[in-house]
Amino acid sequence: MSTATAWQVIGGSIIMEKNILFLGGSTGQDMHQSFSDVIFSKRKNTYNYINLSIAGAGNHYVSGSFFEYCHHKPKPDYVFFKFTGLNRLDLPFDKKAKLYNYEFQSDAAKEKHPKVFQQIGKNWVCSGGYTGSWLNQNILKRIFSYMYDVKDGNSTNLQSLAQVYSCLSLCETLNIPHNWTFYYDPTNPPSTSTMQDGHVEKIPEYIPRHNMLEISPLNYAYSIGQIPDDGNHYTNALFRQYLRHEPVYGKIIETLGDI
C-alpha cells in the first residue's frame, strides 16, 4: 500500500502528497534538494522527501536500510538509489552498540535527524572501503580484516552487487517506481580513488537495467570538465546540472509518470 495522501483544494482538483525515498552515500546526502528543485518543483502533487543517505555508506547499508524502511513503513511512491563503491562493507550493529569517535555509522545520522532515521533499527557501521576509516578503529580492524583481502580491492564486489540486485528486486516485487545509478561508473572509474572504490568489467546480466540512468553523476562531471577537487565529491550544483541532462531527466520523468 502506498503512503500517498489526497488533499482537496479550491476548484475541486485533487493534490496528492507523495513519499519520495532517496538512498546513497555521502554524495547523496543533499540529493533530495536537487530533485525538489529540478524534478518535482513544477509537478502537480506535493512531496515528502525521505533521504536515508549517510557518509561512507556502502551498498550493504543501502539495501539494509531500504528493506528496513519497507518493512516498517508503507511502501514509498518513488525511490532513487545512488549506489556506492563496490568494495565498501557495512555491518548492522545492534542499535545499542555505538563506536565512539567513528564518523561512519548510521547512529551519527540518526542523532542529527531522528525523525528521518527513526525506522532504521540497526546502527549500520560502514568500512568506507578496503582502505577505509576502519583501519584506524581497533574494534573494526578485528572485524573487517577477516572480511577483506587487502591485496585485492575487488574481493567484495560480488557481495556488493548482490545488494544492488536485492534493492531492485524488492522494487519489482512491490511495484515501486524507481531509478538508479552508481555515484561513479564501476565499469569505467574516472579517477584513481574511484578505481580503488571497486571496479568490474561489466554489470552482471542478472541485474535489471531498464530503470538505470544512462550515465553516472561523477562520470558526467568528468565528461564536461567539472572535475571535483578531491576527484570524487561533486557539488550540488553539478548534480542539479546532471539531473537536467536530457537522457537523465527524460528517464526519470518517464518513470515518475503521474507521481
Backbone hydrogen bonds in HBPLUS format (Angstrom, degrees):
<---DONOR---> <-ACCEPTOR-->    atom                        ^
c    i                          cat <-CA-CA->   ^        H-A-AA   ^      H-
h    n   atom  resd res      DA  || num        DHA   H-A  angle D-A-AA Bond
n    s   type  num  typ     dist DA aas  dist angle  dist       angle   num
A0005-THR N   A0017-GLU O   2.97 MM  12  4.96 148.7  2.07 132.2 141.6     1
A0017-GLU N   A0005-THR O   2.63 MM  12  4.96 168.0  1.65 154.2 158.4     2
A0007-TRP N   A0015-ILE O   2.77 MM   8  5.26 152.4  1.85 156.9 166.3     3
A0015-ILE N   A0007-TRP O   3.02 MM   8  5.26 173.2  2.03 160.4 159.7     4
A0009-VAL N   A0013-SER O   3.25 MM   4  5.85 159.7  2.29 177.1 172.0     5
A0012-GLY N   A0009-VAL O   3.17 MM   3  5.97 144.1  2.30 144.2 145.9     6
A0046-THR N   A0016-MET O   2.91 MM  30  6.09 158.6  1.96 140.2 147.3     7
A0018-LYS N   A0046-THR O   2.82 MM  28  6.26 160.3  1.86 152.4 153.3     8
A0048-ASN N   A0018-LYS O   2.76 MM  30  6.02 163.8  1.78 164.1 165.8     9
A0077-ASP N   A0019-ASN O   2.86 MM  58  5.38 147.9  1.96 144.9 155.6    10
A0020-ILE N   A0048-ASN O   2.90 MM  28  6.08 167.3  1.92 157.3 160.9    11
A0050-ILE N   A0020-ILE O   2.86 MM  30  6.10 165.5  1.88 167.2 167.0    12
A0021-LEU N   A0078-TYR O   2.92 MM  57  6.28 169.2  1.93 161.2 161.3    13
A0080-PHE N   A0021-LEU O   2.89 MM  59  6.38 155.2  1.95 158.5 166.6    14
A0022-PHE N   A0050-ILE O   2.85 MM  28  6.20 153.3  1.92 159.7 160.2    15
A0052-LEU N   A0022-PHE O   2.91 MM  30  6.08 163.8  1.94 161.3 156.8    16
A0023-LEU N   A0080-PHE O   3.09 MM  57  6.50 152.3  2.17 163.5 165.8    17
A0082-LYS N   A0023-LEU O   2.85 MM  59  6.16 166.6  1.87 167.6 171.9    18
A0054-ILE N   A0024-GLY O   3.31 MM  30  6.72 145.4  2.44 140.8 135.8    19
A0028-GLY N   A0025-GLY O   2.95 MM   3  5.36 156.2  2.00 112.9 120.3    20
A0029-GLN N   A0026-SER O   3.41 MM   3  5.51 171.8  2.41 108.1 110.5    21
A0031-MET N   A0028-GLY O   3.21 MM   3  5.04 163.2  2.24 103.2 108.3    22
A0033-GLN N   A0030-ASP O   3.05 MM   3  5.69 138.4  2.23 115.8 125.4    23
A0035-PHE N   A0031-MET O   2.94 MM   4  6.22 160.1  1.98 152.1 157.4    24
A0036-SER N   A0032-HIS O   2.92 MM   4  6.05 153.1  1.99 140.1 147.8    25
A0037-ASP N   A0033-GLN O   3.04 MM   4  6.30 155.1  2.10 144.6 150.3    26
A0038-VAL N   A0034-SER O   2.90 MM   4  6.01 168.8  1.91 156.1 159.1    27
A0039-ILE N   A0035-PHE O   2.79 MM   4  5.00 141.9  1.93 129.2 142.0    28
A0040-PHE N   A0035-PHE O   3.00 MM   5  6.29 159.4  2.05 153.8 158.4    29
A0043-ARG N   A0040-PHE O   3.22 MM   3  5.31 169.0  2.23 111.4 114.6    30
A0057-ALA N   A0054-ILE O   3.34 MM   3  5.75 162.3  2.38 130.5 130.5    31
A0062-VAL N   A0058-GLY O   3.24 MM   4  6.60 161.0  2.28 143.2 148.6    32
A0063-SER N   A0059-ASN O   3.00 MM   4  6.01 167.0  2.01 139.7 143.0    33
A0064-GLY N   A0060-HIS O   2.87 MM   4  5.92 163.7  1.90 144.5 150.1    34
A0065-SER N   A0061-TYR O   2.81 MM   4  5.78 171.9  1.81 157.2 159.3    35
A0066-PHE N   A0062-VAL O   3.10 MM   4  6.09 147.7  2.21 136.9 146.0    36
A0067-PHE N   A0063-SER O   2.97 MM   4  6.21 162.2  2.00 154.8 158.8    37
A0068-GLU N   A0064-GLY O   2.96 MM   4  6.16 156.9  2.01 144.5 151.6    38
A0069-TYR N   A0065-SER O   2.90 MM   4  6.02 159.2  1.94 142.9 148.6    39
A0070-CYS N   A0066-PHE O   2.99 MM   4  6.23 168.9  2.00 152.8 155.3    40
A0071-HIS N   A0067-PHE O   2.89 MM   4  5.99 138.5  2.07 142.4 153.9    41
A0072-HIS N   A0068-GLU O   3.07 MM   4  6.23 153.8  2.14 151.3 156.6    42
A0073-LYS N   A0069-TYR O   2.81 MM   4  5.66 145.7  1.93 155.4 164.0    43
A0079-VAL N   A0177-PRO O   3.04 MM  98  6.55 147.3  2.15 145.2 155.3    44
A0179-ASN N   A0079-VAL O   3.16 MM 100  6.70 148.0  2.27 156.4 166.0    45
A0081-PHE N   A0179-ASN O   3.08 MM  98  6.48 165.2  2.11 154.3 157.0    46
A0181-THR N   A0081-PHE O   3.08 MM 100  6.42 142.9  2.23 148.5 159.6    47
A0083-PHE N   A0181-THR O   2.74 MM  98  6.10 140.4  1.90 162.6 154.0    48
A0183-TYR N   A0083-PHE O   2.85 MM 100  6.16 143.2  1.98 166.1 167.2    49
A0088-ARG N   A0085-GLY O   3.42 MM   3  5.70 166.6  2.44 111.4 112.4    50
A0086-LEU N   A0197-ASP O   2.83 MM 111  6.09 104.2  2.41 140.5 160.4    51
A0087-ASN N   A0197-ASP O   3.07 MM 110  5.73 164.0  2.10 138.3 137.2    52
A0127-SER N   A0089-LEU O   2.79 MM  38  5.40 162.1  1.82 175.3 176.8    53
A0091-LEU N   A0125-VAL O   2.83 MM  34  5.19 157.7  1.88 144.9 150.7    54
A0093-PHE N   A0091-LEU O   3.11 MM   2  5.93 121.9  2.47 109.7  93.9    55
A0125-VAL N   A0091-LEU O   2.87 MM  34  5.19 164.7  1.89 150.0 152.5    56
A0093-PHE N   A0123-ASN O   2.97 MM  30  4.99 136.1  2.17 139.1 134.0    57
A0123-ASN N   A0093-PHE O   2.91 MM  30  4.99 162.2  1.94 142.3 145.0    58
A0097-ALA N   A0094-ASP O   2.85 MM   3  5.32 155.6  1.91 116.5 124.7    59
A0105-GLN N   A0103-GLU O   3.00 MM   2  6.00 132.9  2.23 108.7  94.9    60
A0126-CYS N   A0104-PHE O   2.88 MM  22  5.43 175.4  1.88 158.5 159.2    61
A0108-ALA N   A0105-GLN O   3.14 MM   3  5.87 144.9  2.27 116.7 123.7    62
A0106-SER N   A0124-TRP O   2.75 MM  18  5.08 150.3  1.84 139.3 149.5    63
A0109-ALA N   A0106-SER O   3.09 MM   3  5.18 117.2  2.50  98.2 112.8    64
A0110-LYS N   A0106-SER O   2.89 MM   4  6.17 152.6  1.97 150.6 159.5    65
A0111-GLU N   A0107-ASP O   2.97 MM   4  6.19 144.6  2.10 144.0 151.6    66
A0113-HIS N   A0109-ALA O   2.85 MM   4  6.02 153.9  1.92 151.2 159.2    67
A0117-PHE N   A0113-HIS O   3.15 MM   4  6.34 165.2  2.17 161.2 165.5    68
A0120-ILE N   A0117-PHE O   3.09 MM   3  5.48 162.5  2.12 114.3 119.9    69
A0132-GLY N   A0129-GLY O   2.96 MM   3  4.64 153.8  2.03 114.6 110.6    70
A0135-LEU N   A0132-GLY O   3.26 MM   3  6.29 170.5  2.27 126.2 128.0    71
A0136-ASN N   A0133-SER O   2.98 MM   3  5.66 165.4  2.01 121.4 126.0    72
A0137-GLN N   A0134-TRP O   3.11 MM   3  5.21 164.7  2.14 113.2 113.6    73
A0141-LYS N   A0137-GLN O   2.85 MM   4  6.03 148.7  1.94 157.4 168.0    74
A0142-ARG N   A0138-ASN O   3.26 MM   4  6.53 148.5  2.37 144.0 150.4    75
A0143-ILE N   A0140-LEU O   3.04 MM   3  4.97 132.6  2.28  93.8 107.2    76
A0144-PHE N   A0140-LEU O   2.76 MM   4  5.78 155.1  1.82 160.9 165.2    77
A0145-SER N   A0141-LYS O   3.30 MM   4  5.60 146.1  2.42 124.9 132.8    78
A0146-TYR N   A0143-ILE O   3.16 MM   3  5.89 156.1  2.22 116.3 122.7    79
A0147-MET N   A0144-PHE O   2.86 MM   3  4.91 151.5  1.94 103.9 113.5    80
A0148-TYR N   A0144-PHE O   3.01 MM   4  6.17 140.6  2.17 161.4 168.9    81
A0152-ASP N   A0149-ASP O   2.80 MM   3  5.36 166.4  1.82 124.5 128.9    82
A0155-SER N   A0152-ASP O   3.26 MM   3  5.60 157.6  2.31 122.2 120.1    83
A0157-ASN N   A0154-ASN O   3.33 MM   3  5.33 171.6  2.34 108.7 110.5    84
A0160-SER N   A0156-THR O   3.21 MM   4  6.48 151.8  2.29 150.1 158.2    85
A0160-SER N   A0157-ASN O   3.10 MM   3  5.13 118.5  2.50  95.5 110.8    86
A0161-LEU N   A0157-ASN O   2.88 MM   4  6.19 159.8  1.93 157.3 163.0    87
A0162-ALA N   A0158-LEU O   3.00 MM   4  6.22 142.1  2.14 143.1 153.4    88
A0163-GLN N   A0160-SER O   3.00 MM   3  5.24 131.1  2.24 101.0 113.8    89
A0164-VAL N   A0160-SER O   3.27 MM   4  6.74 148.9  2.37 145.1 153.4    90
A0165-TYR N   A0161-LEU O   3.00 MM   4  6.31 163.2  2.03 150.6 154.6    91
A0166-SER N   A0162-ALA O   2.96 MM   4  6.18 151.7  2.04 140.0 147.8    92
A0167-CYS N   A0163-GLN O   3.06 MM   4  6.32 160.4  2.10 149.1 152.7    93
A0168-LEU N   A0164-VAL O   3.11 MM   4  6.39 171.5  2.12 158.2 159.7    94
A0169-SER N   A0165-TYR O   2.84 MM   4  5.93 155.2  1.90 151.1 158.8    95
A0170-LEU N   A0166-SER O   2.97 MM   4  6.12 155.3  2.03 147.1 152.9    96
A0171-CYS N   A0167-CYS O   3.09 MM   4  6.40 155.8  2.15 147.4 154.0    97
A0172-GLU N   A0168-LEU O   3.03 MM   4  6.30 155.0  2.09 143.8 150.4    98
A0173-THR N   A0169-SER O   2.87 MM   4  6.11 158.6  1.91 149.7 155.7    99
A0174-LEU N   A0170-LEU O   2.91 MM   4  6.05 162.5  1.94 152.5 156.5   100
A0175-ASN N   A0171-CYS O   2.80 MM   4  5.59 108.5  2.31 134.8 151.3   101
A0176-ILE N   A0171-CYS O   2.87 MM   5  4.81 161.7  1.90 137.4 143.3   102
A0175-ASN N   A0172-GLU O   3.30 MM   3  4.93 149.3  2.40  91.4 100.2   103
A0180-TRP N   A0211-ASN O   3.21 MM  31  6.45 146.1  2.33 142.6 142.4   104
A0213-LEU N   A0180-TRP O   2.95 MM  33  6.13 159.4  1.99 168.5 170.5   105
A0218-LEU N   A0183-TYR O   3.04 MM  35  5.98 154.3  2.11 152.9 160.5   106
A0188-ASN N   A0185-ASP O   2.91 MM   3  5.18 154.5  1.97 110.2 118.7   107
A0200-VAL N   A0186-PRO O   2.91 MM  14  5.89 154.2  1.98 132.5 139.3   108
A0195-MET N   A0191-SER O   2.95 MM   4  6.17 147.2  2.06 144.4 154.1   109
A0196-GLN N   A0192-THR O   3.06 MM   4  6.36 143.8  2.19 140.4 149.9   110
A0198-GLY N   A0195-MET O   3.38 MM   3  5.68 163.8  2.40 106.6 110.1   111
A0207-ILE N   A0204-PRO O   3.20 MM   3  5.84 165.3  2.22 117.0 121.5   112
A0212-MET N   A0209-ARG O   3.14 MM   3  4.92 165.3  2.17 103.9 107.8   113
A0220-TYR N   A0216-SER O   2.95 MM   4  6.12 149.1  2.05 149.7 159.2   114
A0221-ALA N   A0217-PRO O   2.92 MM   4  6.23 154.1  1.99 147.7 154.4   115
A0222-TYR N   A0218-LEU O   3.05 MM   4  6.40 158.2  2.09 151.3 156.1   116
A0223-SER N   A0219-ASN O   2.92 MM   4  6.10 148.8  2.02 140.9 150.1   117
A0224-ILE N   A0220-TYR O   3.16 MM   4  6.45 135.0  2.37 148.4 158.3   118
A0226-GLN N   A0221-ALA O   2.83 MM   5  4.99 142.9  1.97 160.9 154.3   119
A0225-GLY N   A0222-TYR O   3.16 MM   3  5.03 163.4  2.19 102.5 106.8   120
A0231-GLY N   A0228-PRO O   3.00 MM   3  4.81 153.0  2.07  99.4 107.9   121
A0239-PHE N   A0235-THR O   3.08 MM   4  6.45 153.8  2.15 143.7 151.0   122
A0240-ARG N   A0236-ASN O   2.94 MM   4  6.23 152.4  2.02 149.2 156.2   123
A0241-GLN N   A0237-ALA O   3.03 MM   4  6.28 152.7  2.10 142.2 149.9   124
A0242-TYR N   A0238-LEU O   2.82 MM   4  6.12 149.8  1.91 146.5 155.6   125
A0243-LEU N   A0239-PHE O   2.92 MM   4  6.24 152.7  2.00 146.1 152.6   126
A0244-ARG N   A0240-ARG O   3.12 MM   4  6.41 135.9  2.33 138.9 150.2   127
A0244-ARG N   A0241-GLN O   3.14 MM   3  5.12 129.7  2.41  93.7 107.2   128
A0245-HIS N   A0242-TYR O   3.04 MM   3  5.12 146.4  2.15 101.1 111.5   129
A0248-VAL N   A0245-HIS O   2.86 MM   3  5.47 125.2  2.16 122.5 136.8   130
A0249-TYR N   A0245-HIS O   2.85 MM   4  5.84 167.6  1.86 154.1 157.9   131
A0250-GLY N   A0246-GLU O   2.79 MM   4  5.63 166.8  1.81 151.8 156.5   132
A0251-LYS N   A0247-PRO O   3.31 MM   4  6.13 150.7  2.40 125.6 132.7   133
A0252-ILE N   A0248-VAL O   3.10 MM   4  6.35 163.7  2.13 156.0 159.9   134
A0253-ILE N   A0249-TYR O   2.97 MM   4  6.16 169.2  1.98 157.5 160.7   135
A0254-GLU N   A0250-GLY O   2.95 MM   4  6.03 154.2  2.01 141.5 149.0   136
A0255-THR N   A0251-LYS O   3.03 MM   4  6.23 154.8  2.09 144.5 150.9   137
A0256-LEU N   A0252-ILE O   2.92 MM   4  6.16 156.7  1.97 153.3 159.8   138
A0257-GLY N   A0253-ILE O   3.23 MM   4  6.41 150.6  2.32 147.1 152.5   139
A0259-ILE N   A0256-LEU O   2.98 MM   3  5.32 165.4  2.00 132.6 136.2   140
